Amino acid sequence: MLLILSFIINGFLLWKLSFSEKSAMPPQTDSLEKLKKELQLTDIQKKEFDALQSEFVKTESDIEATIKTHQEHLNENIFAVHPDEATIADLTRYIADEQYHLEWIRYRQWVKLKKICSTKQQKKMAEIGSEILE
């Protein structure tokens, strides 16, 4: 019984983290436009930023859809008449792994964006980035 309660709580917390407004989100379109403007990017840098952002948005969307689907399956299993603890454990682990993957690609996006920038732009990006993420 304690194990089931633990899974329910973990599933709920994972769900809340996935859709929390305070999660460590990368810049969205408006913020990215502000970032490009503040950094005074060249046309070539802007194109590279746009390509990276486009790739990221697609990947992020796919992972978030997968997480949502598995969260729905988790909830179905949690509230089933006879919950299958092994399935619940597997789904919880899978959701956590996908959430980790999502945070990792967010970090990797920032690394790739920084590589496009000069040293001066990278310093400015660090200042602006913390404001964007708040």
DSSP file (Angstrom, degrees, kcal/mol; ACC not computed):
  #  RESIDUE AA STRUCTURE BP1 BP2  ACC     N-H-->O    O-->H-N    N-H-->O    O-->H-N    TCO  KAPPA ALPHA  PHI   PSI    X-CA   Y-CA   Z-CA
    1    1 A M     >        0   0    0      0, 0.0     4,-2.2     0, 0.0     5,-0.2   0.000 360.0 360.0 360.0 -40.9    0.0    0.0    0.0
    2    2 A L  H  >  +     0   0    0      1,-0.2     4,-2.3     2,-0.2     5,-0.1   0.873 360.0  53.5 -64.4 -37.2    2.9    2.4    0.8
    3    3 A L  H  > S+     0   0    0      2,-0.2     4,-2.2     1,-0.2    -1,-0.2   0.909 108.3  49.0 -64.2 -42.7    4.5    1.6   -2.5
    4    4 A I  H  > S+     0   0    0      2,-0.2     4,-2.4     1,-0.2    -2,-0.2   0.922 111.1  49.9 -63.1 -44.3    1.3    2.5   -4.4
    5    5 A L  H  X S+     0   0    0     -4,-2.2     4,-2.5     1,-0.2    -1,-0.2   0.896 109.2  52.5 -61.1 -40.5    1.0    5.7   -2.5
    6    6 A S  H  X S+     0   0    0     -4,-2.3     4,-2.8     1,-0.2    -1,-0.2   0.914 109.9  48.1 -61.1 -43.8    4.6    6.5   -3.3
    7    7 A F  H  X S+     0   0    0     -4,-2.2     4,-2.9     2,-0.2     5,-0.2   0.894 110.7  51.5 -64.6 -39.8    4.0    5.9   -7.0
    8    8 A I  H  X S+     0   0    0     -4,-2.4     4,-2.4     2,-0.2    -2,-0.2   0.940 112.7  44.8 -62.4 -46.7    0.9    8.1   -6.9
    9    9 A I  H  X S+     0   0    0     -4,-2.5     4,-2.7     2,-0.2    -2,-0.2   0.929 114.8  48.0 -64.0 -45.7    2.8   10.9   -5.3
   10   10 A N  H  X S+     0   0    0     -4,-2.8     4,-2.7     2,-0.2     5,-0.2   0.909 112.0  50.0 -62.6 -41.8    5.7   10.6   -7.7
   11   11 A G  H  X S+     0   0    0     -4,-2.9     4,-2.3     2,-0.2    -1,-0.2   0.920 111.8  48.1 -61.8 -43.5    3.4   10.5  -10.7
   12   12 A F  H  X S+     0   0    0     -4,-2.4     4,-2.7    -5,-0.2    -2,-0.2   0.924 112.4  48.6 -62.7 -44.9    1.6   13.6   -9.5
   13   13 A L  H  X S+     0   0    0     -4,-2.7     4,-2.6     2,-0.2    -2,-0.2   0.903 111.4  49.6 -64.2 -41.0    4.9   15.4   -8.9
   14   14 A L  H  X S+     0   0    0     -4,-2.7     4,-2.2     2,-0.2    -1,-0.2   0.913 111.2  50.0 -62.2 -41.5    6.3   14.4  -12.3
   15   15 A W  H  X S+     0   0    0     -4,-2.3     4,-1.4    -5,-0.2    -2,-0.2   0.932 111.8  47.7 -62.4 -45.5    3.1   15.6  -13.9
   16   16 A K  H  < S+     0   0    0     -4,-2.7     4,-0.4     1,-0.2     3,-0.2   0.901 111.9  50.2 -63.1 -40.9    3.3   19.0  -12.0
   17   17 A L  H >< S+     0   0    0     -4,-2.6     3,-0.7     1,-0.2    -1,-0.2   0.880 106.6  55.9 -64.7 -37.6    6.9   19.4  -13.0
   18   18 A S  H 3< S+     0   0    0     -4,-2.2    -1,-0.2     1,-0.2    -2,-0.2   0.840 119.5  29.8 -64.0 -33.4    6.2   18.7  -16.6
   19   19 A F  T 3< S+     0   0    0     -4,-1.4    -1,-0.2    -3,-0.2    -2,-0.2   0.216  88.0 129.3-114.4  14.3    3.6   21.5  -16.9
   20   20 A S    X   -     0   0    0     -3,-0.7     3,-1.1    -4,-0.4    -3,-0.0  -0.474  54.9-143.3 -72.1 138.5    4.9   23.9  -14.3
   21   21 A E  T 3  S+     0   0    0      1,-0.2     4,-0.2    -2,-0.2    -1,-0.1   0.741 100.3  58.3 -70.8 -22.3    5.3   27.5  -15.5
   22   22 A K  T 3  S+     0   0    0      2,-0.1    -1,-0.2   112,-0.0    -2,-0.1   0.367  77.8 123.6 -90.2   4.8    8.5   27.8  -13.4
   23   23 A S  S <  S-     0   0    0     -3,-1.1     2,-2.5     1,-0.2    -5,-0.0  -0.243  82.1 -92.9 -65.9 158.7   10.3   24.9  -15.1
   24   24 A A        +     0   0    0    110,-0.0    -1,-0.2     0, 0.0    -2,-0.1  -0.434  61.0 175.8 -74.2  75.7   13.7   25.7  -16.7
   25   25 A M        -     0   0    0     -2,-2.5     3,-0.1   108,-0.2    78,-0.0  -0.584  28.5-123.4 -85.3 143.7   12.3   26.4  -20.1
   26   26 A P        -     0   0    0      0, 0.0     5,-0.1     0, 0.0    -1,-0.1  -0.308  53.6 -66.0 -73.3 169.2   14.5   27.7  -22.9
   27   27 A P        -     0   0    0      0, 0.0     2,-0.1     0, 0.0   106,-0.1  -0.325  52.4-142.0 -60.6 135.6   13.6   30.9  -24.6
   28   28 A Q     >  -     0   0    0     -3,-0.1     4,-3.2     1,-0.0     5,-0.3  -0.245  41.9 -76.7 -84.9-176.5   10.3   30.8  -26.5
   29   29 A T  H  > S+     0   0    0      1,-0.2     4,-2.3     2,-0.2     5,-0.2   0.888 131.3  44.1 -54.7 -49.7    9.9   32.7  -29.8
   30   30 A D  H  > S+     0   0    0      1,-0.2     4,-2.2     2,-0.2    -1,-0.2   0.922 116.8  46.9 -62.6 -43.5    9.5   36.2  -28.3
   31   31 A S  H  > S+     0   0    0      1,-0.2     4,-2.7     2,-0.2    -2,-0.2   0.884 111.0  51.8 -66.0 -38.4   12.3   35.7  -25.9
   32   32 A L  H  X S+     0   0    0     -4,-3.2     4,-2.8     2,-0.2    -1,-0.2   0.892 108.8  50.8 -66.1 -38.4   14.5   34.3  -28.6
   33   33 A E  H  X S+     0   0    0     -4,-2.3     4,-2.3    -5,-0.3    -2,-0.2   0.918 111.3  48.2 -63.2 -42.6   13.8   37.3  -30.8
   34   34 A K  H  X S+     0   0    0     -4,-2.2     4,-3.1     2,-0.2     5,-0.2   0.921 111.5  50.8 -61.4 -43.6   14.7   39.6  -27.9
   35   35 A L  H  X S+     0   0    0     -4,-2.7     4,-2.3     1,-0.2    -2,-0.2   0.929 110.0  48.9 -61.1 -46.4   17.9   37.5  -27.4
   36   36 A K  H  X>S+     0   0    0     -4,-2.8     5,-1.7     1,-0.2     4,-0.5   0.901 114.5  46.2 -60.7 -40.7   18.9   37.8  -31.1
   37   37 A K  H ><5S+     0   0    0     -4,-2.3     3,-1.0     1,-0.2    -2,-0.2   0.935 112.9  48.3 -67.6 -46.8   18.3   41.5  -31.1
   38   38 A E  H 3<5S+     0   0    0     -4,-3.1    -2,-0.2     1,-0.3    -1,-0.2   0.851 111.6  50.3 -63.1 -34.8   20.2   42.1  -27.8
   39   39 A L  H 3<5S-     0   0    0     -4,-2.3    -1,-0.3    -5,-0.2    -2,-0.2   0.595 103.5-133.8 -79.9  -9.5   23.1   40.1  -29.0
   40   40 A Q  T <<5 -     0   0    0     -3,-1.0    -3,-0.2    -4,-0.5    -2,-0.1   0.961  33.8-163.6  53.3  56.0   23.2   42.0  -32.3
   41   41 A L      < -     0   0    0     -5,-1.7    -1,-0.1    -6,-0.1     2,-0.1  -0.326  15.4-118.3 -70.8 149.8   23.6   38.8  -34.2
   42   42 A T     >  -     0   0    0      1,-0.1     4,-2.5    -2,-0.0     5,-0.2  -0.338  33.6-102.3 -75.4 168.5   24.7   38.8  -37.8
   43   43 A D  H  > S+     0   0    0      1,-0.2     4,-2.1     2,-0.2     5,-0.1   0.886 124.9  51.3 -60.9 -38.5   22.4   37.5  -40.5
   44   44 A I  H  > S+     0   0    0      2,-0.2     4,-2.1     1,-0.2    -1,-0.2   0.925 110.2  48.4 -65.0 -44.5   24.3   34.2  -40.5
   45   45 A Q  H  > S+     0   0    0      1,-0.2     4,-2.9     2,-0.2    -2,-0.2   0.895 109.4  53.7 -62.5 -39.9   24.1   33.8  -36.8
   46   46 A K  H  X S+     0   0    0     -4,-2.5     4,-2.8     1,-0.2    -1,-0.2   0.915 108.3  49.3 -60.9 -42.8   20.3   34.6  -36.9
   47   47 A K  H  X S+     0   0    0     -4,-2.1     4,-2.3     2,-0.2    -1,-0.2   0.905 112.1  48.0 -63.1 -41.3   19.8   31.8  -39.5
   48   48 A E  H  X S+     0   0    0     -4,-2.1     4,-2.4     2,-0.2    -2,-0.2   0.911 111.8  50.0 -66.3 -41.5   21.8   29.4  -37.3
   49   49 A F  H  X S+     0   0    0     -4,-2.9     4,-2.7     1,-0.2    -2,-0.2   0.939 111.5  48.9 -58.6 -47.8   19.8   30.4  -34.2
   50   50 A D  H  X S+     0   0    0     -4,-2.8     4,-2.6     1,-0.2    -2,-0.2   0.896 110.6  50.0 -61.4 -41.6   16.5   29.9  -36.1
   51   51 A A  H  X S+     0   0    0     -4,-2.3     4,-2.2     2,-0.2    -1,-0.2   0.921 112.7  46.8 -64.3 -43.5   17.6   26.4  -37.4
   52   52 A L  H  X S+     0   0    0     -4,-2.4     4,-2.5     2,-0.2    -2,-0.2   0.911 113.3  48.8 -63.7 -42.5   18.6   25.3  -33.9
   53   53 A Q  H  X S+     0   0    0     -4,-2.7     4,-2.9     2,-0.2     5,-0.2   0.908 110.3  50.9 -65.7 -41.3   15.3   26.7  -32.4
   54   54 A S  H  X S+     0   0    0     -4,-2.6     4,-1.8    -5,-0.2    -1,-0.2   0.927 112.4  46.4 -61.4 -45.3   13.3   24.9  -35.1
   55   55 A E  H  X S+     0   0    0     -4,-2.2     4,-2.1     1,-0.2    -2,-0.2   0.911 114.1  49.0 -62.3 -43.3   15.0   21.6  -34.4
   56   56 A F  H  X S+     0   0    0     -4,-2.5     4,-3.4     1,-0.2     5,-0.3   0.924 107.6  52.9 -64.2 -45.9   14.6   22.1  -30.6
   57   57 A V  H  X S+     0   0    0     -4,-2.9     4,-2.4     1,-0.2    -1,-0.2   0.897 110.5  48.6 -59.5 -41.2   10.9   22.9  -30.8
   58   58 A K  H  X S+     0   0    0     -4,-1.8     4,-2.2    -5,-0.2    -1,-0.2   0.945 115.0  43.8 -63.4 -48.9   10.2   19.8  -32.8
   59   59 A T  H  X S+     0   0    0     -4,-2.1     4,-2.4     2,-0.2    -2,-0.2   0.922 114.4  49.7 -63.4 -45.1   12.2   17.5  -30.4
   60   60 A E  H  X S+     0   0    0     -4,-3.4     4,-2.8     1,-0.2     5,-0.2   0.917 110.7  50.3 -60.1 -44.6   10.7   19.2  -27.4
   61   61 A S  H  X S+     0   0    0     -4,-2.4     4,-2.1    -5,-0.3    -1,-0.2   0.903 110.5  49.5 -61.5 -43.1    7.1   18.8  -28.7
   62   62 A D  H  X S+     0   0    0     -4,-2.2     4,-2.0     2,-0.2    -1,-0.2   0.921 113.3  45.5 -63.0 -44.8    7.7   15.1  -29.5
   63   63 A I  H  X S+     0   0    0     -4,-2.4     4,-2.8     1,-0.2    -2,-0.2   0.917 112.1  51.0 -67.0 -43.0    9.1   14.4  -26.0
   64   64 A E  H  X S+     0   0    0     -4,-2.8     4,-2.5     1,-0.2    -1,-0.2   0.880 109.9  50.6 -63.0 -36.9    6.3   16.3  -24.3
   65   65 A A  H  X S+     0   0    0     -4,-2.1     4,-2.3    -5,-0.2    -1,-0.2   0.904 111.1  48.8 -65.8 -40.7    3.7   14.4  -26.3
   66   66 A T  H  X S+     0   0    0     -4,-2.0     4,-2.4     2,-0.2    -2,-0.2   0.921 111.5  49.2 -63.8 -44.7    5.3   11.1  -25.3
   67   67 A I  H  X S+     0   0    0     -4,-2.8     4,-2.5     1,-0.2    -2,-0.2   0.931 111.0  50.1 -60.4 -45.7    5.4   12.2  -21.6
   68   68 A K  H  X S+     0   0    0     -4,-2.5     4,-2.2     1,-0.2    -2,-0.2   0.921 110.2  49.8 -61.1 -44.4    1.7   13.2  -21.7
   69   69 A T  H  X S+     0   0    0     -4,-2.3     4,-1.9     1,-0.2    -1,-0.2   0.922 113.2  45.9 -60.3 -44.7    0.7    9.9  -23.2
   70   70 A H  H  X S+     0   0    0     -4,-2.4     4,-2.5     1,-0.2    -1,-0.2   0.835 109.6  54.9 -70.4 -31.4    2.6    7.9  -20.6
   71   71 A Q  H  X S+     0   0    0     -4,-2.5     4,-2.7     2,-0.2    -1,-0.2   0.887 106.9  51.3 -66.4 -37.5    1.2   10.1  -17.8
   72   72 A E  H  X S+     0   0    0     -4,-2.2     4,-2.2     2,-0.2    -2,-0.2   0.918 111.4  46.9 -63.9 -42.5   -2.3    9.3  -19.1
   73   73 A H  H  X S+     0   0    0     -4,-1.9     4,-2.3     2,-0.2    -2,-0.2   0.893 111.3  52.7 -64.8 -39.3   -1.4    5.6  -19.0
   74   74 A L  H  X S+     0   0    0     -4,-2.5     4,-2.9     2,-0.2    -2,-0.2   0.945 109.5  47.8 -60.3 -48.5    0.1    6.0  -15.5
   75   75 A N  H  X S+     0   0    0     -4,-2.7     4,-2.3     1,-0.2    -2,-0.2   0.898 110.1  52.6 -61.4 -40.7   -3.1    7.7  -14.3
   76   76 A E  H  < S+     0   0    0     -4,-2.2    -1,-0.2     1,-0.2    -2,-0.2   0.920 113.7  43.8 -59.5 -43.2   -5.3    4.9  -15.8
   77   77 A N  H >< S+     0   0    0     -4,-2.3     3,-0.9     1,-0.2    -2,-0.2   0.883 111.3  53.3 -70.9 -38.9   -3.2    2.3  -14.0
   78   78 A I  H 3< S+     0   0    0     -4,-2.9    -2,-0.2     1,-0.2    -1,-0.2   0.914 115.7  39.3 -61.8 -42.5   -3.0    4.1  -10.7
   79   79 A F  T 3< S+     0   0    0     -4,-2.3    -1,-0.2    -5,-0.2    -2,-0.2   0.285  89.5 120.4 -96.1  11.1   -6.8    4.5  -10.5
   80   80 A A  S <  S-     0   0    0     -3,-0.9    -3,-0.1    -4,-0.2    -4,-0.0  -0.330  76.6-114.8 -68.6 157.0   -7.6    1.0  -11.9
   81   81 A V  S    S+     0   0    0      1,-0.3    -1,-0.1    -2,-0.0    -4,-0.0   0.914 114.6  23.1 -58.5 -43.4   -9.6   -1.3   -9.7
   82   82 A H  S    S-     0   0    0      2,-0.0    -1,-0.3     0, 0.0    -3,-0.1  -0.761  90.4-154.5-125.3  83.8   -6.6   -3.6   -9.5
   83   83 A P        -     0   0    0      0, 0.0     2,-0.9     0, 0.0    -5,-0.1  -0.280  12.2-132.6 -62.6 141.1   -3.5   -1.5  -10.2
   84   84 A D     >  -     0   0    0      1,-0.2     4,-2.4    -7,-0.1     5,-0.2  -0.840  15.4-163.4 -95.3 105.7   -0.5   -3.3  -11.6
   85   85 A E  H  > S+     0   0    0     -2,-0.9     4,-2.7     1,-0.2     5,-0.2   0.840  87.0  54.9 -61.9 -35.6    2.5   -2.1   -9.5
   86   86 A A  H  > S+     0   0    0      2,-0.2     4,-2.4     1,-0.2    -1,-0.2   0.922 110.6  45.6 -64.6 -43.0    5.1   -3.3  -12.0
   87   87 A T  H  > S+     0   0    0      2,-0.2     4,-2.8     1,-0.2     5,-0.2   0.906 113.0  50.7 -65.5 -41.7    3.4   -1.3  -14.8
   88   88 A I  H  X S+     0   0    0     -4,-2.4     4,-2.5     2,-0.2    -2,-0.2   0.918 110.9  48.8 -62.5 -43.3    3.1    1.7  -12.6
   89   89 A A  H  X S+     0   0    0     -4,-2.7     4,-2.4     2,-0.2    -2,-0.2   0.921 112.6  48.2 -62.0 -44.1    6.8    1.5  -11.7
   90   90 A D  H  X S+     0   0    0     -4,-2.4     4,-2.5     2,-0.2    -2,-0.2   0.921 113.1  47.0 -63.2 -44.6    7.8    1.1  -15.3
   91   91 A L  H  X S+     0   0    0     -4,-2.8     4,-2.7     2,-0.2     5,-0.2   0.908 111.9  50.6 -64.9 -41.8    5.7    4.1  -16.4
   92   92 A T  H  X S+     0   0    0     -4,-2.5     4,-2.3    -5,-0.2    -1,-0.2   0.925 112.7  46.6 -62.1 -44.7    6.9    6.3  -13.6
   93   93 A R  H  X S+     0   0    0     -4,-2.4     4,-2.5     2,-0.2    -2,-0.2   0.911 112.4  50.4 -62.7 -42.6   10.5    5.4  -14.5
   94   94 A Y  H  X S+     0   0    0     -4,-2.5     4,-2.5     2,-0.2    -2,-0.2   0.921 110.6  48.7 -63.1 -44.6    9.9    6.0  -18.2
   95   95 A I  H  X S+     0   0    0     -4,-2.7     4,-2.4     1,-0.2    -1,-0.2   0.919 111.9  49.4 -62.0 -43.9    8.3    9.4  -17.5
   96   96 A A  H  X S+     0   0    0     -4,-2.3     4,-2.4    -5,-0.2    -1,-0.2   0.913 110.8  50.2 -62.1 -42.6   11.2   10.4  -15.3
   97   97 A D  H  X S+     0   0    0     -4,-2.5     4,-2.5     1,-0.2    -2,-0.2   0.903 111.7  47.7 -62.5 -41.5   13.7    9.4  -17.9
   98   98 A E  H  X S+     0   0    0     -4,-2.5     4,-2.4     2,-0.2    -1,-0.2   0.878 110.4  51.7 -68.4 -37.0   11.9   11.4  -20.6
   99   99 A Q  H  X S+     0   0    0     -4,-2.4     4,-2.3     2,-0.2    -2,-0.2   0.912 110.6  49.1 -64.3 -41.7   11.7   14.4  -18.3
  100  100 A Y  H  X S+     0   0    0     -4,-2.4     4,-2.5     2,-0.2    -2,-0.2   0.934 110.3  51.3 -59.4 -46.7   15.5   14.1  -17.8
  101  101 A H  H  X S+     0   0    0     -4,-2.5     4,-2.4     1,-0.2    -2,-0.2   0.897 109.0  51.3 -58.3 -42.3   16.0   13.8  -21.6
  102  102 A L  H  X S+     0   0    0     -4,-2.4     4,-1.8     1,-0.2    -1,-0.2   0.923 111.0  46.6 -62.7 -45.9   13.9   17.0  -22.1
  103  103 A E  H  X S+     0   0    0     -4,-2.3     4,-2.1     1,-0.2    -1,-0.2   0.882 111.3  53.7 -64.1 -37.3   16.0   18.9  -19.6
  104  104 A W  H  X S+     0   0    0     -4,-2.5     4,-2.7     1,-0.2    -2,-0.2   0.919 108.2  47.8 -64.8 -43.9   19.2   17.6  -21.1
  105  105 A I  H  X S+     0   0    0     -4,-2.4     4,-2.1     2,-0.2    -1,-0.2   0.839 108.5  56.1 -69.3 -29.0   18.2   18.7  -24.6
  106  106 A R  H  X S+     0   0    0     -4,-1.8     4,-1.7     2,-0.2    -1,-0.2   0.929 110.2  45.2 -62.7 -44.2   17.3   22.2  -23.2
  107  107 A Y  H  X S+     0   0    0     -4,-2.1     4,-2.0     1,-0.2    -2,-0.2   0.939 111.7  51.9 -62.3 -46.8   20.8   22.4  -21.8
  108  108 A R  H  X S+     0   0    0     -4,-2.7     4,-2.4     1,-0.2    -1,-0.2   0.839 104.7  57.3 -61.7 -33.0   22.3   21.2  -25.1
  109  109 A Q  H  X S+     0   0    0     -4,-2.1     4,-2.8     2,-0.2    -1,-0.2   0.939 106.4  48.5 -62.4 -45.8   20.4   23.8  -27.0
  110  110 A W  H  X S+     0   0    0     -4,-1.7     4,-2.5     1,-0.2    -2,-0.2   0.894 110.2  52.1 -61.3 -39.3   21.9   26.6  -24.9
  111  111 A V  H  X S+     0   0    0     -4,-2.0     4,-1.7     2,-0.2    -1,-0.2   0.933 111.8  45.9 -61.8 -45.6   25.4   25.1  -25.5
  112  112 A K  H  X S+     0   0    0     -4,-2.4     4,-0.9     1,-0.2    -2,-0.2   0.894 112.1  51.1 -64.6 -40.5   24.8   25.1  -29.2
  113  113 A L  H >X S+     0   0    0     -4,-2.8     4,-0.7     1,-0.2     3,-0.6   0.902 108.7  51.9 -64.2 -39.6   23.4   28.6  -29.2
  114  114 A K  H >< S+     0   0    0     -4,-2.5     3,-1.0     1,-0.2    -1,-0.2   0.866 101.8  60.4 -64.0 -36.0   26.5   29.8  -27.3
  115  115 A K  H 3< S+     0   0    0     -4,-1.7    -1,-0.2     1,-0.3    -2,-0.2   0.784  99.7  56.8 -63.8 -25.8   28.8   28.2  -29.8
  116  116 A I  H << S+     0   0    0     -4,-0.9    -1,-0.3    -3,-0.6    -2,-0.2   0.765  99.5  79.8 -72.7 -25.2   27.3   30.4  -32.5
  117  117 A C  S << S-     0   0    0     -3,-1.0     2,-0.1    -4,-0.7   -76,-0.0  -0.433  80.0-117.9 -90.5 155.2   28.2   33.6  -30.5
  118  118 A S     >  -     0   0    0     -2,-0.1     4,-2.4     1,-0.1     5,-0.2  -0.290  42.1 -97.5 -74.3 171.7   31.4   35.5  -30.0
  119  119 A T  H  > S+     0   0    0      1,-0.2     4,-1.8     2,-0.2     5,-0.2   0.909 127.2  49.4 -59.8 -43.0   32.9   35.8  -26.5
  120  120 A K  H  > S+     0   0    0      1,-0.2     4,-1.9     2,-0.2    -1,-0.2   0.915 111.8  48.1 -63.0 -43.5   31.3   39.2  -26.0
  121  121 A Q  H  > S+     0   0    0      1,-0.2     4,-2.8     2,-0.2    -1,-0.2   0.856 107.4  56.5 -65.6 -35.2   28.0   37.8  -27.2
  122  122 A Q  H  X S+     0   0    0     -4,-2.4     4,-2.1     2,-0.2    -1,-0.2   0.895 106.4  49.6 -64.0 -39.6   28.3   34.8  -24.9
  123  123 A K  H  X S+     0   0    0     -4,-1.8     4,-1.6     2,-0.2    -1,-0.2   0.925 113.4  46.0 -64.3 -43.6   28.7   37.1  -21.9
  124  124 A K  H  X S+     0   0    0     -4,-1.9     4,-2.8     1,-0.2     5,-0.3   0.890 109.7  55.3 -64.1 -39.5   25.7   39.1  -22.9
  125  125 A M  H  X S+     0   0    0     -4,-2.8     4,-3.3     1,-0.2    -1,-0.2   0.882 104.4  53.6 -61.7 -38.9   23.8   35.9  -23.5
  126  126 A A  H  X S+     0   0    0     -4,-2.1     4,-1.4     2,-0.2    -1,-0.2   0.907 111.6  45.6 -62.9 -41.3   24.6   34.8  -19.9
  127  127 A E  H  X S+     0   0    0     -4,-1.6     4,-1.1     2,-0.2    -2,-0.2   0.947 119.2  40.0 -65.3 -49.2   23.1   38.0  -18.6
  128  128 A I  H  X S+     0   0    0     -4,-2.8     4,-2.4     1,-0.2    -2,-0.2   0.884 109.3  61.6 -69.1 -39.3   20.0   37.9  -20.8
  129  129 A G  H  X S+     0   0    0     -4,-3.3     4,-2.2    -5,-0.3    -1,-0.2   0.884 101.9  50.4 -57.1 -42.5   19.5   34.1  -20.3
  130  130 A S  H  X S+     0   0    0     -4,-1.4     4,-0.6     1,-0.2    -1,-0.2   0.868 111.2  49.6 -67.3 -33.7   19.1   34.3  -16.6
  131  131 A E  H >< S+     0   0    0     -4,-1.1     3,-0.6    -3,-0.2    -2,-0.2   0.900 110.6  50.4 -67.2 -40.6   16.4   37.1  -17.1
  132  132 A I  H 3< S+     0   0    0     -4,-2.4    -2,-0.2     1,-0.2    -1,-0.2   0.891 109.1  50.8 -64.9 -40.6   14.6   35.0  -19.7
  133  133 A L  H 3<        0   0    0     -4,-2.2    -1,-0.2     1,-0.2  -108,-0.2   0.610 360.0 360.0 -76.4 -12.1   14.5   31.9  -17.5
  134  134 A E    <<        0   0    0     -4,-0.6    -1,-0.2    -3,-0.6    -2,-0.1   0.491 360.0 360.0 -74.9 360.0   13.0   33.8  -14.5
